[in-house]
Amino acid sequence: MKTLNGTIIKGIGGFYYVEAADEIYECKARGAFRKEKLSPLVGDKVTISINENAENTIDEIMPRKNALTRPPVVNIDNLIIVVSTVEPKPSTLVIDKLIAVAEHKNIEPIIVITKSDLASAQEIFDIYTLAGFKTIIVSNETKDGVDEVKAVLKDKISALTGNSGVGKTSLLNNLDETLALKTAQISKKLGRGRHTTRQAELYRVCDGFVVDTPGFSSFEIDKSDIILKDELAYCFRDFSDYIEKCKFYPSCTHTADKGCAVVKAVNEGKISKSRHNSYVQLYNEVKDIKEWNL
């Protein structure tokens, strides 16, 4: 018997597939996890035992730094938000909601703007660069910007999200031309044919992992992701230098200009108006929700 540390890349039908020491091992979870009401999840860092004449087992699950509900995956480093310069037109409100949820869960949001060969990406680029986010302009036709995306994937677990038609699949193919082949090979190796349910899966891309869910549309916001009003401003990193300077801190809602340093920064061009508009809309959506409602 030998012991290895690895990462769960797929879990289905009570079996977990762990990448460790450049191999993939099929494992079962020890019964102790059931007693603790702890289920191994894709992305978990684990210790496994490799057994010659018995099933391999997951012996320990390391502490998680975050968890997503849909898809059920943990320890995400990056949320790659893919938007397009043309149809489908980007919604800054949707982008900002995704960013806020990512910030709340200790996931680094990265904005990737595609189809830069068809229209200017400058407006979106300026908004999110000013807000302090890594923002990358990409052309899937000319491959401009693809190397920048590769760099942020290295040694990280990343999830991609974006509307259908923004170019996620083309981007993934540009990041790794063998990805479609690899997903087919791994699916065969992991026995997807034996199971009908598609679950989250991790694939090796650019020396990191990318979360694959059906269609690669891998991040959905649900009730568990609601951010309460008192926490929302702290999920807008471009507000951070101003929140404690408000006249009525800590009770300031940052939605009106009376003594609000955040609104003053918006008026001075230090914070994008679209970012503040998104904040106000999100604040109004959650202002009457109490913690016990969740």
Beta strands, then each sheet from edge to edge (+ up, - down):
strand 1: 2-12
strand 2: 15-20
strand 3: 23-29
strand 4: 45-50
strand 5: 56-61
strand 6: 67-68
strand 7: 73-74
strand 8: 78-84
strand 9: 108-114
strand 10: 134-137
strand 11: 157-161
strand 12: 201-205
strand 13: 208-212
sheet 1: 1+ 2- 3+ 5+ 4- 1+
sheet 2: 6+ 7-
sheet 3: 10+ 9+ 8+ 11+ 13+ 12-
end
